[in-house]
Amino acid sequence: MRVPEVADRLREKVAEHSDPELASLADHLRRRRPVRKAKPVSARMTPELEAKIQDYARLNPSQPYSVIATMHGVNIGRISEALRGFRR
């Protein structure tokens, strides 16, 4: 039996027995909206920031992505996307 089926069955039992605890349990078996727990820490990628990252990377080819990311306030994945042209 799946969770929605269990909730429906509990609601049937509520109708039969008028038990408020069963109604409460059935209500707890619904899906809840996902909640973002951590706020984003990276700067928003703009075309200007992307160009700035690309220019810096071109002038400093030996710099690791982690250093470029720290300097520009974004995460390493955004650096990779900006340098490969995926963030447009």
Buried (B, 14 or more C-beta within 10 A) or exposed (E): EEEEEEBBEBBEBBEEEEEEEBBEBBEEBEEEEEEEEEEEEEEEBEEEBBEBBBEBBEEEEEEEBEBBBEBBEBBBEBBBBBBEEEBE
